[in-house]
Amino acid sequence: MDPLDVDGTRTVAVGSVLFLVAFFLLLPFYGRLADADRTWWLWTCLAGFGLGVIGWDYCRRRRNRRQEHEQEPEQG
C-alpha cells in the first residue's frame, strides 16, 4: 500500500473556498455585525480567502516542481 501523496493543494483550496463561503454568508448580516462592532469578521474571511489563494498557488507550484524533479533522469 502506497502512502498518501499529501502536498496540501486540496486542503488549501478547500479552506480558501470555505472562507469565501463564510464571507458571503455573513454579508447579509452586515448591519447587525456593524451594530455589534463585529465587521472585522467579514474582513477576516476575505483576508483568509486572499491568503488561501496565495497559499494554493504556492502549493501548486511546489507540487509541480517536485513532479518535474522526480521525472528528471539521474546523472551520475
mmCIF file of the N, C-alpha and C atoms, coordinates in Angstrom:
data_MODEL
# 
_entry.id   MODEL 
# 
loop_
_atom_site.group_PDB 
_atom_site.id 
_atom_site.type_symbol 
_atom_site.label_atom_id 
_atom_site.label_alt_id 
_atom_site.label_comp_id 
_atom_site.label_asym_id 
_atom_site.label_entity_id 
_atom_site.label_seq_id 
_atom_site.pdbx_PDB_ins_code 
_atom_site.Cartn_x 
_atom_site.Cartn_y 
_atom_site.Cartn_z 
_atom_site.occupancy 
_atom_site.B_iso_or_equiv 
_atom_site.pdbx_formal_charge 
_atom_site.auth_seq_id 
_atom_site.auth_comp_id 
_atom_site.auth_asym_id 
_atom_site.auth_atom_id 
_atom_site.pdbx_PDB_model_num 
ATOM 1   N N  . MET A 1 1  ? 0.838   -1.176 0.000   1.00 0.00 ? 1  MET A N  1 
ATOM 2   C CA . MET A 1 1  ? 0.000   0.000  0.000   1.00 0.00 ? 1  MET A CA 1 
ATOM 3   C C  . MET A 1 1  ? 0.884   1.240  0.000   1.00 0.00 ? 1  MET A C  1 
ATOM 4   N N  . ASP A 1 2  ? 0.620   2.137  -0.938  1.00 0.00 ? 2  ASP A N  1 
ATOM 5   C CA . ASP A 1 2  ? 1.397   3.367  -1.053  1.00 0.00 ? 2  ASP A CA 1 
ATOM 6   C C  . ASP A 1 2  ? 0.875   4.413  -0.070  1.00 0.00 ? 2  ASP A C  1 
ATOM 7   N N  . PRO A 1 3  ? 1.787   5.237  0.462   1.00 0.00 ? 3  PRO A N  1 
ATOM 8   C CA . PRO A 1 3  ? 1.327   6.326  1.345   1.00 0.00 ? 3  PRO A CA 1 
ATOM 9   C C  . PRO A 1 3  ? 0.571   7.378  0.543   1.00 0.00 ? 3  PRO A C  1 
ATOM 10  N N  . LEU A 1 4  ? -0.250  8.124  1.233   1.00 0.00 ? 4  LEU A N  1 
ATOM 11  C CA . LEU A 1 4  ? -0.984  9.205  0.583   1.00 0.00 ? 4  LEU A CA 1 
ATOM 12  C C  . LEU A 1 4  ? -0.023  10.301 0.142   1.00 0.00 ? 4  LEU A C  1 
ATOM 13  N N  . ASP A 1 5  ? -0.270  10.843 -1.025  1.00 0.00 ? 5  ASP A N  1 
ATOM 14  C CA . ASP A 1 5  ? 0.529   11.955 -1.517  1.00 0.00 ? 5  ASP A CA 1 
ATOM 15  C C  . ASP A 1 5  ? -0.099  13.252 -1.013  1.00 0.00 ? 5  ASP A C  1 
ATOM 16  N N  . VAL A 1 6  ? 0.430   13.744 0.060   1.00 0.00 ? 6  VAL A N  1 
ATOM 17  C CA . VAL A 1 6  ? -0.148  14.940 0.686   1.00 0.00 ? 6  VAL A CA 1 
ATOM 18  C C  . VAL A 1 6  ? 0.732   16.133 0.340   1.00 0.00 ? 6  VAL A C  1 
ATOM 19  N N  . ASP A 1 7  ? 0.256   16.946 -0.603  1.00 0.00 ? 7  ASP A N  1 
ATOM 20  C CA . ASP A 1 7  ? 1.007   18.136 -0.975  1.00 0.00 ? 7  ASP A CA 1 
ATOM 21  C C  . ASP A 1 7  ? 0.323   19.410 -0.501  1.00 0.00 ? 7  ASP A C  1 
ATOM 22  N N  . GLY A 1 8  ? -0.859  19.284 0.077   1.00 0.00 ? 8  GLY A N  1 
ATOM 23  C CA . GLY A 1 8  ? -1.541  20.431 0.652   1.00 0.00 ? 8  GLY A CA 1 
ATOM 24  C C  . GLY A 1 8  ? -2.391  21.221 -0.312  1.00 0.00 ? 8  GLY A C  1 
ATOM 25  N N  . THR A 1 9  ? -2.330  20.912 -1.594  1.00 0.00 ? 9  THR A N  1 
ATOM 26  C CA . THR A 1 9  ? -3.053  21.697 -2.583  1.00 0.00 ? 9  THR A CA 1 
ATOM 27  C C  . THR A 1 9  ? -4.554  21.641 -2.349  1.00 0.00 ? 9  THR A C  1 
ATOM 28  N N  . ARG A 1 10 ? -5.088  20.453 -2.192  1.00 0.00 ? 10 ARG A N  1 
ATOM 29  C CA . ARG A 1 10 ? -6.535  20.317 -2.000  1.00 0.00 ? 10 ARG A CA 1 
ATOM 30  C C  . ARG A 1 10 ? -6.971  20.919 -0.662  1.00 0.00 ? 10 ARG A C  1 
ATOM 31  N N  . THR A 1 11 ? -6.178  20.719 0.365   1.00 0.00 ? 11 THR A N  1 
ATOM 32  C CA . THR A 1 11 ? -6.518  21.251 1.683   1.00 0.00 ? 11 THR A CA 1 
ATOM 33  C C  . THR A 1 11 ? -6.600  22.772 1.670   1.00 0.00 ? 11 THR A C  1 
ATOM 34  N N  . VAL A 1 12 ? -5.625  23.407 1.050   1.00 0.00 ? 12 VAL A N  1 
ATOM 35  C CA . VAL A 1 12 ? -5.605  24.872 0.992   1.00 0.00 ? 12 VAL A CA 1 
ATOM 36  C C  . VAL A 1 12 ? -6.748  25.381 0.122   1.00 0.00 ? 12 VAL A C  1 
ATOM 37  N N  . ALA A 1 13 ? -7.041  24.682 -0.966  1.00 0.00 ? 13 ALA A N  1 
ATOM 38  C CA . ALA A 1 13 ? -8.139  25.104 -1.843  1.00 0.00 ? 13 ALA A CA 1 
ATOM 39  C C  . ALA A 1 13 ? -9.475  25.020 -1.119  1.00 0.00 ? 13 ALA A C  1 
ATOM 40  N N  . VAL A 1 14 ? -9.703  23.932 -0.393  1.00 0.00 ? 14 VAL A N  1 
ATOM 41  C CA . VAL A 1 14 ? -10.964 23.784 0.348   1.00 0.00 ? 14 VAL A CA 1 
ATOM 42  C C  . VAL A 1 14 ? -11.073 24.853 1.428   1.00 0.00 ? 14 VAL A C  1 
ATOM 43  N N  . GLY A 1 15 ? -9.989  25.112 2.142   1.00 0.00 ? 15 GLY A N  1 
ATOM 44  C CA . GLY A 1 15 ? -10.002 26.152 3.166   1.00 0.00 ? 15 GLY A CA 1 
ATOM 45  C C  . GLY A 1 15 ? -10.298 27.525 2.590   1.00 0.00 ? 15 GLY A C  1 
ATOM 46  N N  . SER A 1 16 ? -9.733  27.820 1.441   1.00 0.00 ? 16 SER A N  1 
ATOM 47  C CA . SER A 1 16 ? -9.974  29.103 0.783   1.00 0.00 ? 16 SER A CA 1 
ATOM 48  C C  . SER A 1 16 ? -11.436 29.253 0.394   1.00 0.00 ? 16 SER A C  1 
ATOM 49  N N  . VAL A 1 17 ? -11.991 28.200 -0.171  1.00 0.00 ? 17 VAL A N  1 
ATOM 50  C CA . VAL A 1 17 ? -13.399 28.240 -0.578  1.00 0.00 ? 17 VAL A CA 1 
ATOM 51  C C  . VAL A 1 17 ? -14.297 28.410 0.647   1.00 0.00 ? 17 VAL A C  1 
ATOM 52  N N  . LEU A 1 18 ? -13.958 27.760 1.747   1.00 0.00 ? 18 LEU A N  1 
ATOM 53  C CA . LEU A 1 18 ? -14.770 27.892 2.964   1.00 0.00 ? 18 LEU A CA 1 
ATOM 54  C C  . LEU A 1 18 ? -14.737 29.323 3.504   1.00 0.00 ? 18 LEU A C  1 
ATOM 55  N N  . PHE A 1 19 ? -13.576 29.965 3.429   1.00 0.00 ? 19 PHE A N  1 
ATOM 56  C CA . PHE A 1 19 ? -13.502 31.370 3.845   1.00 0.00 ? 19 PHE A CA 1 
ATOM 57  C C  . PHE A 1 19 ? -14.373 32.243 2.949   1.00 0.00 ? 19 PHE A C  1 
ATOM 58  N N  . LEU A 1 20 ? -14.363 31.975 1.643   1.00 0.00 ? 20 LEU A N  1 
ATOM 59  C CA . LEU A 1 20 ? -15.182 32.755 0.726   1.00 0.00 ? 20 LEU A CA 1 
ATOM 60  C C  . LEU A 1 20 ? -16.670 32.520 0.981   1.00 0.00 ? 20 LEU A C  1 
ATOM 61  N N  . VAL A 1 21 ? -17.044 31.288 1.234   1.00 0.00 ? 21 VAL A N  1 
ATOM 62  C CA . VAL A 1 21 ? -18.442 30.974 1.554   1.00 0.00 ? 21 VAL A CA 1 
ATOM 63  C C  . VAL A 1 21 ? -18.858 31.680 2.835   1.00 0.00 ? 21 VAL A C  1 
ATOM 64  N N  . ALA A 1 22 ? -17.993 31.658 3.849   1.00 0.00 ? 22 ALA A N  1 
ATOM 65  C CA . ALA A 1 22 ? -18.305 32.335 5.109   1.00 0.00 ? 22 ALA A CA 1 
ATOM 66  C C  . ALA A 1 22 ? -18.491 33.837 4.884   1.00 0.00 ? 22 ALA A C  1 
ATOM 67  N N  . PHE A 1 23 ? -17.661 34.426 4.021   1.00 0.00 ? 23 PHE A N  1 
ATOM 68  C CA . PHE A 1 23 ? -17.804 35.854 3.717   1.00 0.00 ? 23 PHE A CA 1 
ATOM 69  C C  . PHE A 1 23 ? -19.186 36.147 3.134   1.00 0.00 ? 23 PHE A C  1 
ATOM 70  N N  . PHE A 1 24 ? -19.593 35.342 2.139   1.00 0.00 ? 24 PHE A N  1 
ATOM 71  C CA . PHE A 1 24 ? -20.891 35.589 1.505   1.00 0.00 ? 24 PHE A CA 1 
ATOM 72  C C  . PHE A 1 24 ? -22.059 35.262 2.431   1.00 0.00 ? 24 PHE A C  1 
ATOM 73  N N  . LEU A 1 25 ? -21.879 34.324 3.345   1.00 0.00 ? 25 LEU A N  1 
ATOM 74  C CA . LEU A 1 25 ? -22.940 34.031 4.302   1.00 0.00 ? 25 LEU A CA 1 
ATOM 75  C C  . LEU A 1 25 ? -23.096 35.138 5.345   1.00 0.00 ? 25 LEU A C  1 
ATOM 76  N N  . LEU A 1 26 ? -22.002 35.804 5.675   1.00 0.00 ? 26 LEU A N  1 
ATOM 77  C CA . LEU A 1 26 ? -22.055 36.895 6.653   1.00 0.00 ? 26 LEU A CA 1 
ATOM 78  C C  . LEU A 1 26 ? -22.470 38.231 6.034   1.00 0.00 ? 26 LEU A C  1 
ATOM 79  N N  . LEU A 1 27 ? -22.304 38.363 4.741   1.00 0.00 ? 27 LEU A N  1 
ATOM 80  C CA . LEU A 1 27 ? -22.578 39.637 4.072   1.00 0.00 ? 27 LEU A CA 1 
ATOM 81  C C  . LEU A 1 27 ? -23.997 40.167 4.297   1.00 0.00 ? 27 LEU A C  1 
ATOM 82  N N  . PRO A 1 28 ? -25.038 39.339 4.259   1.00 0.00 ? 28 PRO A N  1 
ATOM 83  C CA . PRO A 1 28 ? -26.382 39.876 4.509   1.00 0.00 ? 28 PRO A CA 1 
ATOM 84  C C  . PRO A 1 28 ? -26.572 40.416 5.934   1.00 0.00 ? 28 PRO A C  1 
ATOM 85  N N  . PHE A 1 29 ? -25.702 40.027 6.836   1.00 0.00 ? 29 PHE A N  1 
ATOM 86  C CA . PHE A 1 29 ? -25.803 40.461 8.226   1.00 0.00 ? 29 PHE A CA 1 
ATOM 87  C C  . PHE A 1 29 ? -24.876 41.626 8.542   1.00 0.00 ? 29 PHE A C  1 
ATOM 88  N N  . TYR A 1 30 ? -24.489 42.365 7.517   1.00 0.00 ? 30 TYR A N  1 
ATOM 89  C CA . TYR A 1 30 ? -23.543 43.462 7.726   1.00 0.00 ? 30 TYR A CA 1 
ATOM 90  C C  . TYR A 1 30 ? -24.059 44.467 8.756   1.00 0.00 ? 30 TYR A C  1 
ATOM 91  N N  . GLY A 1 31 ? -25.317 44.808 8.674   1.00 0.00 ? 31 GLY A N  1 
ATOM 92  C CA . GLY A 1 31 ? -25.887 45.777 9.622   1.00 0.00 ? 31 GLY A CA 1 
ATOM 93  C C  . GLY A 1 31 ? -25.811 45.291 11.057  1.00 0.00 ? 31 GLY A C  1 
ATOM 94  N N  . ARG A 1 32 ? -26.160 44.055 11.262  1.00 0.00 ? 32 ARG A N  1 
ATOM 95  C CA . ARG A 1 32 ? -26.096 43.507 12.625  1.00 0.00 ? 32 ARG A CA 1 
ATOM 96  C C  . ARG A 1 32 ? -24.657 43.391 13.106  1.00 0.00 ? 32 ARG A C  1 
ATOM 97  N N  . LEU A 1 33 ? -23.755 43.037 12.191  1.00 0.00 ? 33 LEU A N  1 
ATOM 98  C CA . LEU A 1 33 ? -22.341 42.965 12.568  1.00 0.00 ? 33 LEU A CA 1 
ATOM 99  C C  . LEU A 1 33 ? -21.802 44.348 12.912  1.00 0.00 ? 33 LEU A C  1 
ATOM 100 N N  . ALA A 1 34 ? -22.225 45.357 12.169  1.00 0.00 ? 34 ALA A N  1 
ATOM 101 C CA . ALA A 1 34 ? -21.782 46.727 12.445  1.00 0.00 ? 34 ALA A CA 1 
ATOM 102 C C  . ALA A 1 34 ? -22.314 47.201 13.791  1.00 0.00 ? 34 ALA A C  1 
ATOM 103 N N  . ASP A 1 35 ? -23.567 46.873 14.092  1.00 0.00 ? 35 ASP A N  1 
ATOM 104 C CA . ASP A 1 35 ? -24.144 47.264 15.388  1.00 0.00 ? 35 ASP A CA 1 
ATOM 105 C C  . ASP A 1 35 ? -23.397 46.620 16.550  1.00 0.00 ? 35 ASP A C  1 
ATOM 106 N N  . ALA A 1 36 ? -22.924 45.397 16.359  1.00 0.00 ? 36 ALA A N  1 
ATOM 107 C CA . ALA A 1 36 ? -22.211 44.677 17.416  1.00 0.00 ? 36 ALA A CA 1 
ATOM 108 C C  . ALA A 1 36 ? -20.701 44.899 17.339  1.00 0.00 ? 36 ALA A C  1 
ATOM 109 N N  . ASP A 1 37 ? -20.257 45.815 16.462  1.00 0.00 ? 37 ASP A N  1 
ATOM 110 C CA . ASP A 1 37 ? -18.835 46.099 16.263  1.00 0.00 ? 37 ASP A CA 1 
ATOM 111 C C  . ASP A 1 37 ? -18.053 44.832 15.897  1.00 0.00 ? 37 ASP A C  1 
ATOM 112 N N  . ARG A 1 38 ? -18.636 44.051 14.980  1.00 0.00 ? 38 ARG A N  1 
ATOM 113 C CA . ARG A 1 38 ? -18.010 42.799 14.539  1.00 0.00 ? 38 ARG A CA 1 
ATOM 114 C C  . ARG A 1 38 ? -17.826 42.737 13.021  1.00 0.00 ? 38 ARG A C  1 
ATOM 115 N N  . THR A 1 39 ? -17.693 43.871 12.364  1.00 0.00 ? 39 THR A N  1 
ATOM 116 C CA . THR A 1 39 ? -17.479 43.845 10.916  1.00 0.00 ? 39 THR A CA 1 
ATOM 117 C C  . THR A 1 39 ? -16.131 43.233 10.564  1.00 0.00 ? 39 THR A C  1 
ATOM 118 N N  . TRP A 1 40 ? -15.233 43.157 11.536  1.00 0.00 ? 40 TRP A N  1 
ATOM 119 C CA . TRP A 1 40 ? -13.936 42.538 11.284  1.00 0.00 ? 40 TRP A CA 1 
ATOM 120 C C  . TRP A 1 40 ? -14.090 41.073 10.902  1.00 0.00 ? 40 TRP A C  1 
ATOM 121 N N  . TRP A 1 41 ? -15.204 40.440 11.247  1.00 0.00 ? 41 TRP A N  1 
ATOM 122 C CA . TRP A 1 41 ? -15.445 39.052 10.842  1.00 0.00 ? 41 TRP A CA 1 
ATOM 123 C C  . TRP A 1 41 ? -15.450 38.946 9.327   1.00 0.00 ? 41 TRP A C  1 
ATOM 124 N N  . LEU A 1 42 ? -16.105 39.909 8.658   1.00 0.00 ? 42 LEU A N  1 
ATOM 125 C CA . LEU A 1 42 ? -16.147 39.902 7.195   1.00 0.00 ? 42 LEU A CA 1 
ATOM 126 C C  . LEU A 1 42 ? -14.753 40.027 6.599   1.00 0.00 ? 42 LEU A C  1 
ATOM 127 N N  . TRP A 1 43 ? -13.984 40.971 7.119   1.00 0.00 ? 43 TRP A N  1 
ATOM 128 C CA . TRP A 1 43 ? -12.661 41.216 6.553   1.00 0.00 ? 43 TRP A CA 1 
ATOM 129 C C  . TRP A 1 43 ? -11.705 40.086 6.885   1.00 0.00 ? 43 TRP A C  1 
ATOM 130 N N  . THR A 1 44 ? -11.926 39.399 7.992   1.00 0.00 ? 44 THR A N  1 
ATOM 131 C CA . THR A 1 44 ? -11.118 38.211 8.304   1.00 0.00 ? 44 THR A CA 1 
ATOM 132 C C  . THR A 1 44 ? -11.376 37.114 7.286   1.00 0.00 ? 44 THR A C  1 
ATOM 133 N N  . CYS A 1 45 ? -12.653 36.923 6.936   1.00 0.00 ? 45 CYS A N  1 
ATOM 134 C CA . CYS A 1 45 ? -12.992 35.927 5.915   1.00 0.00 ? 45 CYS A CA 1 
ATOM 135 C C  . CYS A 1 45 ? -12.376 36.284 4.569   1.00 0.00 ? 45 CYS A C  1 
ATOM 136 N N  . LEU A 1 46 ? -12.435 37.552 4.213   1.00 0.00 ? 46 LEU A N  1 
ATOM 137 C CA . LEU A 1 46 ? -11.875 37.989 2.935   1.00 0.00 ? 46 LEU A CA 1 
ATOM 138 C C  . LEU A 1 46 ? -10.351 37.836 2.929   1.00 0.00 ? 46 LEU A C  1 
ATOM 139 N N  . ALA A 1 47 ? -9.706  38.181 4.030   1.00 0.00 ? 47 ALA A N  1 
ATOM 140 C CA . ALA A 1 47 ? -8.253  38.022 4.127   1.00 0.00 ? 47 ALA A CA 1 
ATOM 141 C C  . ALA A 1 47 ? -7.879  36.539 4.094   1.00 0.00 ? 47 ALA A C  1 
ATOM 142 N N  . GLY A 1 48 ? -8.665  35.695 4.757   1.00 0.00 ? 48 GLY A N  1 
ATOM 143 C CA . GLY A 1 48 ? -8.408  34.258 4.723   1.00 0.00 ? 48 GLY A CA 1 
ATOM 144 C C  . GLY A 1 48 ? -8.500  33.701 3.317   1.00 0.00 ? 48 GLY A C  1 
ATOM 145 N N  . PHE A 1 49 ? -9.481  34.180 2.555   1.00 0.00 ? 49 PHE A N  1 
ATOM 146 C CA . PHE A 1 49 ? -9.606  33.753 1.167   1.00 0.00 ? 49 PHE A CA 1 
ATOM 147 C C  . PHE A 1 49 ? -8.401  34.217 0.344   1.00 0.00 ? 49 PHE A C  1 
ATOM 148 N N  . GLY A 1 50 ? -8.029  35.473 0.488   1.00 0.00 ? 50 GLY A N  1 
ATOM 149 C CA . GLY A 1 50 ? -6.897  36.006 -0.279  1.00 0.00 ? 50 GLY A CA 1 
ATOM 150 C C  . GLY A 1 50 ? -5.595  35.293 0.038   1.00 0.00 ? 50 GLY A C  1 
ATOM 151 N N  . LEU A 1 51 ? -5.328  35.091 1.316   1.00 0.00 ? 51 LEU A N  1 
ATOM 152 C CA . LEU A 1 51 ? -4.112  34.379 1.694   1.00 0.00 ? 51 LEU A CA 1 
ATOM 153 C C  . LEU A 1 51 ? -4.173  32.918 1.261   1.00 0.00 ? 51 LEU A C  1 
ATOM 154 N N  . GLY A 1 52 ? -5.378  32.354 1.279   1.00 0.00 ? 52 GLY A N  1 
ATOM 155 C CA . GLY A 1 52 ? -5.542  30.977 0.826   1.00 0.00 ? 52 GLY A CA 1 
ATOM 156 C C  . GLY A 1 52 ? -5.236  30.823 -0.652  1.00 0.00 ? 52 GLY A C  1 
ATOM 157 N N  . VAL A 1 53 ? -5.633  31.804 -1.452  1.00 0.00 ? 53 VAL A N  1 
ATOM 158 C CA . VAL A 1 53 ? -5.329  31.758 -2.883  1.00 0.00 ? 53 VAL A CA 1 
ATOM 159 C C  . VAL A 1 53 ? -3.818  31.818 -3.098  1.00 0.00 ? 53 VAL A C  1 
ATOM 160 N N  . ILE A 1 54 ? -3.147  32.665 -2.338  1.00 0.00 ? 54 ILE A N  1 
ATOM 161 C CA . ILE A 1 54 ? -1.686  32.742 -2.435  1.00 0.00 ? 54 ILE A CA 1 
ATOM 162 C C  . ILE A 1 54 ? -1.068  31.418 -2.002  1.00 0.00 ? 54 ILE A C  1 
ATOM 163 N N  . GLY A 1 55 ? -1.570  30.845 -0.914  1.00 0.00 ? 55 GLY A N  1 
ATOM 164 C CA . GLY A 1 55 ? -1.070  29.554 -0.437  1.00 0.00 ? 55 GLY A CA 1 
ATOM 165 C C  . GLY A 1 55 ? -1.342  28.430 -1.417  1.00 0.00 ? 55 GLY A C  1 
ATOM 166 N N  . TRP A 1 56 ? -2.508  28.458 -2.049  1.00 0.00 ? 56 TRP A N  1 
ATOM 167 C CA . TRP A 1 56 ? -2.838  27.434 -3.036  1.00 0.00 ? 56 TRP A CA 1 
ATOM 168 C C  . TRP A 1 56 ? -1.871  27.496 -4.219  1.00 0.00 ? 56 TRP A C  1 
ATOM 169 N N  . ASP A 1 57 ? -1.575  28.705 -4.685  1.00 0.00 ? 57 ASP A N  1 
ATOM 170 C CA . ASP A 1 57 ? -0.638  28.857 -5.788  1.00 0.00 ? 57 ASP A CA 1 
ATOM 171 C C  . ASP A 1 57 ? 0.746   28.359 -5.398  1.00 0.00 ? 57 ASP A C  1 
ATOM 172 N N  . TYR A 1 58 ? 1.168   28.663 -4.184  1.00 0.00 ? 58 TYR A N  1 
ATOM 173 C CA . TYR A 1 58 ? 2.460   28.190 -3.684  1.00 0.00 ? 58 TYR A CA 1 
ATOM 174 C C  . TYR A 1 58 ? 2.512   26.666 -3.658  1.00 0.00 ? 58 TYR A C  1 
ATOM 175 N N  . CYS A 1 59 ? 1.481   26.044 -3.098  1.00 0.00 ? 59 CYS A N  1 
ATOM 176 C CA . CYS A 1 59 ? 1.443   24.578 -3.015  1.00 0.00 ? 59 CYS A CA 1 
ATOM 177 C C  . CYS A 1 59 ? 1.402   23.943 -4.399  1.00 0.00 ? 59 CYS A C  1 
ATOM 178 N N  . ARG A 1 60 ? 0.660   24.531 -5.298  1.00 0.00 ? 60 ARG A N  1 
ATOM 179 C CA . ARG A 1 60 ? 0.557   24.010 -6.661  1.00 0.00 ? 60 ARG A CA 1 
ATOM 180 C C  . ARG A 1 60 ? 1.906   24.078 -7.371  1.00 0.00 ? 60 ARG A C  1 
ATOM 181 N N  . ARG A 1 61 ? 2.591   25.204 -7.235  1.00 0.00 ? 61 ARG A N  1 
ATOM 182 C CA . ARG A 1 61 ? 3.909   25.333 -7.863  1.00 0.00 ? 61 ARG A CA 1 
ATOM 183 C C  . ARG A 1 61 ? 4.917   24.361 -7.255  1.00 0.00 ? 61 ARG A C  1 
ATOM 184 N N  . ARG A 1 62 ? 4.871   24.204 -5.928  1.00 0.00 ? 62 ARG A N  1 
ATOM 185 C CA . ARG A 1 62 ? 5.782   23.271 -5.255  1.00 0.00 ? 62 ARG A CA 1 
ATOM 186 C C  . ARG A 1 62 ? 5.536   21.840 -5.723  1.00 0.00 ? 62 ARG A C  1 
ATOM 187 N N  . ARG A 1 63 ? 4.251   21.469 -5.845  1.00 0.00 ? 63 ARG A N  1 
ATOM 188 C CA . ARG A 1 63 ? 3.903   20.128 -6.320  1.00 0.00 ? 63 ARG A CA 1 
ATOM 189 C C  . ARG A 1 63 ? 4.418   19.908 -7.732  1.00 0.00 ? 63 ARG A C  1 
ATOM 190 N N  . ASN A 1 64 ? 4.232   20.897 -8.597  1.00 0.00 ? 64 ASN A N  1 
ATOM 191 C CA . ASN A 1 64 ? 4.685   20.760 -9.991  1.00 0.00 ? 64 ASN A CA 1 
ATOM 192 C C  . ASN A 1 64 ? 6.203   20.664 -10.081 1.00 0.00 ? 64 ASN A C  1 
ATOM 193 N N  . ARG A 1 65 ? 6.921   21.462 -9.291  1.00 0.00 ? 65 ARG A N  1 
ATOM 194 C CA . ARG A 1 65 ? 8.391   21.378 -9.288  1.00 0.00 ? 65 ARG A CA 1 
ATOM 195 C C  . ARG A 1 65 ? 8.855   20.016 -8.799  1.00 0.00 ? 65 ARG A C  1 
ATOM 196 N N  . ARG A 1 66 ? 8.197   19.494 -7.775  1.00 0.00 ? 66 ARG A N  1 
ATOM 197 C CA . ARG A 1 66 ? 8.579   18.188 -7.234  1.00 0.00 ? 66 ARG A CA 1 
ATOM 198 C C  . ARG A 1 66 ? 8.334   17.093 -8.270  1.00 0.00 ? 66 ARG A C  1 
ATOM 199 N N  . GLN A 1 67 ? 7.219   17.171 -8.986  1.00 0.00 ? 67 GLN A N  1 
ATOM 200 C CA . GLN A 1 67 ? 6.929   16.175 -10.023 1.00 0.00 ? 67 GLN A CA 1 
ATOM 201 C C  . GLN A 1 67 ? 7.935   16.262 -11.161 1.00 0.00 ? 67 GLN A C  1 
ATOM 202 N N  . GLU A 1 68 ? 8.320   17.473 -11.546 1.00 0.00 ? 68 GLU A N  1 
ATOM 203 C CA . GLU A 1 68 ? 9.330   17.637 -12.593 1.00 0.00 ? 68 GLU A CA 1 
ATOM 204 C C  . GLU A 1 68 ? 10.667  17.079 -12.147 1.00 0.00 ? 68 GLU A C  1 
ATOM 205 N N  . HIS A 1 69 ? 11.008  17.304 -10.878 1.00 0.00 ? 69 HIS A N  1 
ATOM 206 C CA . HIS A 1 69 ? 12.275  16.806 -10.342 1.00 0.00 ? 69 HIS A CA 1 
ATOM 207 C C  . HIS A 1 69 ? 12.289  15.277 -10.308 1.00 0.00 ? 69 HIS A C  1 
ATOM 208 N N  . GLU A 1 70 ? 11.175  14.657 -9.995  1.00 0.00 ? 70 GLU A N  1 
ATOM 209 C CA . GLU A 1 70 ? 11.097  13.201 -9.945  1.00 0.00 ? 70 GLU A CA 1 
ATOM 210 C C  . GLU A 1 70 ? 11.191  12.585 -11.333 1.00 0.00 ? 70 GLU A C  1 
ATOM 211 N N  . GLN A 1 71 ? 10.795  13.311 -12.360 1.00 0.00 ? 71 GLN A N  1 
ATOM 212 C CA . GLN A 1 71 ? 10.809  12.791 -13.720 1.00 0.00 ? 71 GLN A CA 1 
ATOM 213 C C  . GLN A 1 71 ? 12.145  12.979 -14.409 1.00 0.00 ? 71 GLN A C  1 
ATOM 214 N N  . GLU A 1 72 ? 13.037  13.814 -13.860 1.00 0.00 ? 72 GLU A N  1 
ATOM 215 C CA . GLU A 1 72 ? 14.350  14.023 -14.460 1.00 0.00 ? 72 GLU A CA 1 
ATOM 216 C C  . GLU A 1 72 ? 15.189  12.767 -14.329 1.00 0.00 ? 72 GLU A C  1 
ATOM 217 N N  . PRO A 1 73 ? 15.911  12.406 -15.380 1.00 0.00 ? 73 PRO A N  1 
ATOM 218 C CA . PRO A 1 73 ? 16.802  11.245 -15.252 1.00 0.00 ? 73 PRO A CA 1 
ATOM 219 C C  . PRO A 1 73 ? 17.996  11.585 -14.357 1.00 0.00 ? 73 PRO A C  1 
ATOM 220 N N  . GLU A 1 74 ? 18.411  10.618 -13.579 1.00 0.00 ? 74 GLU A N  1 
ATOM 221 C CA . GLU A 1 74 ? 19.549  10.848 -12.674 1.00 0.00 ? 74 GLU A CA 1 
ATOM 222 C C  . GLU A 1 74 ? 20.847  10.867 -13.457 1.00 0.00 ? 74 GLU A C  1 
ATOM 223 N N  . GLN A 1 75 ? 21.714  11.802 -13.094 1.00 0.00 ? 75 GLN A N  1 
ATOM 224 C CA . GLN A 1 75 ? 23.017  11.893 -13.742 1.00 0.00 ? 75 GLN A CA 1 
ATOM 225 C C  . GLN A 1 75 ? 24.060  11.355 -12.773 1.00 0.00 ? 75 GLN A C  1 
ATOM 226 N N  . GLY A 1 76 ? 24.956  10.576 -13.268 1.00 0.00 ? 76 GLY A N  1 
ATOM 227 C CA . GLY A 1 76 ? 25.981  10.108 -12.352 1.00 0.00 ? 76 GLY A CA 1 
ATOM 228 C C  . GLY A 1 76 ? 26.627  8.905  -12.745 1.00 0.00 ? 76 GLY A C  1 
# 
